[in-house]
Amino acid sequence: MATKKAPQEAALEIQPLKQGRVKLRMMGTTPLYFNSMSSKAMRDLLIGGGKKTAAQRKEIKHNPEQEYRDSVYKKPFGETLLCFPAPGVKGAMATAALETDGITKTSVQRLIFLPQTHVQIWGKPQLKIDMVRSADMNKTPDMRTRAYLPRWCAEVDIAYVQPTLSAYSIVSLLTNAGSIVGIGDFRQEKGRGSFGTFQVLTEDSMGSFQAEWDELMLEGRDVQQEALDNPEYADDQTAELMAFMEEERMRRDITLVAAE
């Protein structure tokens, strides 16, 4: 009696996912605060911050100029000196997905890639001092100095998985991120501030924004380096605080010389 042959299983055909790519322009609609962690803070985290000596406790608590320069992300080469971590832009898109129908935060994290590590930022930084609340239980007030860009723009290169996502969906998601999340400190996402928001454009859709874009393109590496070396103050409050700081420095120098 002939035995039946087992039916052969059909071979699986797995199609590789395709990748699309789009370059978009981010035009700031509100000013941008930089919020990079300073090198000193990173060193303290690495080896631990030691107790201050008696002499250190007598020093002025803040060095606004140094804190201003430490607050920015910098590139060693390229058209701009200032930049912003690409994961921060991707994170803004992932957060925007929470308020966007048809896509999830997890999908954004898996299906969208930003090839560059940092996004170039055009715009002239200014020194700005603000009163902030510390993260301790008592929300202790403190003063914080950061680089502040009244006008700014950026170009971002985004890769994405097709056909799950399309160029249109990437533009829509980044647009939502620009409106309800933003980038940098005091950003829209955090609730209290409304900074770091932006509009999304392409090279072919600049329209009335083209003139401002062209102006910002002149505020690249050289202008930014000069602004860090010789800071301008963002507002009258900052200028008054810096004038007070200079008076206090002079007073302490005179006291030190007299004591010697």
N, C-alpha and C positions, 0 to 999 in steps of 0.2 A: 504494500500500500504506500503510495507516494505521500511524503510529508509536505505540509504547506510551508512555503518560505515566508519568513517574517517580513512584513512590509518595510521597505526602506524609508527611513526618516528623511524628510526633505531638508536639504542643507539650508542653514540660516544665512541670510544675506544681510549683513549689518552695514548700513551706509554711514560713512564717517560724517561727523557734523562739520558744517561749513562755518567759516568765520567772516563776518563783515567788519568793516572799519569805517569810521567817520571822524572828521576833524571839525570841532565846533569852537565857537568863540563865546567867551563869558564876559559880558559887559556889566561892570558893577552898577547897581542901582542904589546901593547905600554904601557908605565907607567901610573899609576893611581894617580890622584889628589883627595884627599878628600876635601869636601866642606861643612861640617856640620856647621850650625849656632851656634855660641858660646852661652853659658848659659847667659853671660852678655847681649848679643844682644837680646835674648828672654825675659829676665827680663825687659829690656828697652822697648820692644814692649808691654809687659804686663802692666807696670805701668807708662810708659813714661820716657824718659831720661831727667833728670834735667839739668839745666845749670851748667857748670863747675865753680868751685871756682877758685880764683886767683892761689892758690897752685896747683890745678889740671892742670891748663893751662901751668904751668911751668914743669910738668912732661914730660918725654920722651913719644912721641906719641904712640909708639908701644912696646909691650912686645912679641917679636918673639917666645920665648919658650912657653909662655902660649897660644898664638894664634895657634901654632903648635899642642899642645895637644887638644885645643878646636875644631880643624878642623875635628877630626875623629869621627866616630860613634863607640860606644863601647858597648859590651855585658857584663852583670854582670857574666855570666857563659858560659861554652862551650869550645870547642877546640881552638877557637881564641878569642882574645880580640877585634880585629877590625871586623867590619861588615858593610854592606851597606843596606839601606832600600829596602825591596822587591818591593815596588811600583815603585822605580826607574828602576828596571830591567823590570817590566811589562810595564812601560812607554816607555822604549827603544824599546820593541817589538811593542807597539802600533804605535810609530813613524815610525819604519821600515815597518809597513804595508802600509804606504803611497807610498812606493816604491816597494811593493810586489804584483804581480798579484794574483787574486783569493781570497783576503781577505781585509777587511776594518779596519780602526782604531777602529771604533765603535764595530766591531765584536770581536776584540782582547780584548777590555775593558770588554765585556760582557761574553765571552766564555772561558777566561783563568783566572786561579786563582793561586796565590802563597800562599800556606798555611802558610809559616813562615812570620813573620813580618820583619825579617832582614836576609840577606844572609851572611854567614861566609866568611871572606876574609883572606887568608893566604898571607904572605909576610912581609918583614921588612920595616917599614916606615923610611923616612929620612926627616929632616927639610929643606924646600926650600923656599926661598924668591924671589918673582917676582914683577916687576913693572906692575901695572894694571891701568885701567881707571875706574873712578867712574861713576855711572849711572846718574850724574847730567847733566845739559845742556851743560856745558863746558867740560865734560869728563875729569875732574880733575885727574891728575896722583896721584897714591898712591902706597905704598908698601904693599904687602900681603904675609903672611906666612901660609903655609899649609903643611900637611903631604903628602909625595910623595913616592909612591912605585915603584921603578924601575922594579921589577918583582912581579907578583901577580897571584893568582888564586882563584877560588870560586866554590862552588857546589850549584846548585839551584834545588829545587823541584817544578815542575810545574804540576798542574792539569788542565784538559781541557775537553770540552764537546764533546762527541762522539755521532753520527758518523760525525758531522759537521767538526771536526778536528781530526787529527791523530797524532801519535807520530812523524811521518816523517814531517808533516807540522809544528809542534812545533820546531823541530830541525832546519828546514829551516828558520823559522821566527827568532829564537834566533840567528842563524848564521848571518842573514842579519842585525840584530840589532848590533851584534858585529862588523860588517864591516863598517856600515854607520852611526851609532848613538853613541855607546859607553856609558860609565857611568862615573860619577864624573865630576869634573871641567875641563875646557878646552877640553871637549870631542869633538869627530869628528863631532857630530851633529851641534855644534855651528859654525863650519866653520873655525875659526882662528886656533884652536888647533886640534891636531889629537890624543889626549890622551884617555885612557879608552877603547880602542878597545880590542876585544878578539876573540878567536877561540873557537868553541863549540866542545866538545868531550864527549865520554861516557867511562865508565870503561873498555869496551871491545875494544875501538878504539884509545887507547892512542898512540900506535906506538912509534915514536921517542921522543914524549913528556913525556913519562913515567919517564925518569930520572929527568927531570926538575920538574915534578909534585912531585916526591918523595922528592926532595930537599926542595921545598916550603912547604911541609907538616911538615918540621922541624921548620918552621918559624911561629909558632902558638902563643898562649897566652903569654908564658913566654918571648919569644924573643921580641914580640911586646911591652910588658910592659917595658922591659929593654930599648928598643929603644925610648919609650916616656919619660922615666925617664932621660935617658942620650943620647940625640939626636946626630946623626951624620949628617953632612951637605951634601946636595945632589950634590953640585958643588962648584967650586972655587969662583964664584961670591957670593954665600951665605956665604961661609967661610970668605971672605973679609968683607962683610957687618956685620957679627956677631963680627968680630974682632974690627971693628969701633964702634959697639954698646957697647962692653965691655970697650973700651977706654973712650967713652962718659959717661958711668955710673960711672967709676972711677973718671973722672974729676968733675962730678957733686957732687959726695960724698965728694971729697976733698974740693970743694967750700962750701958745706953745713957745714962741720966741721969747716972750717975757719971762717964762719959767726957766729957760735955759741959762 
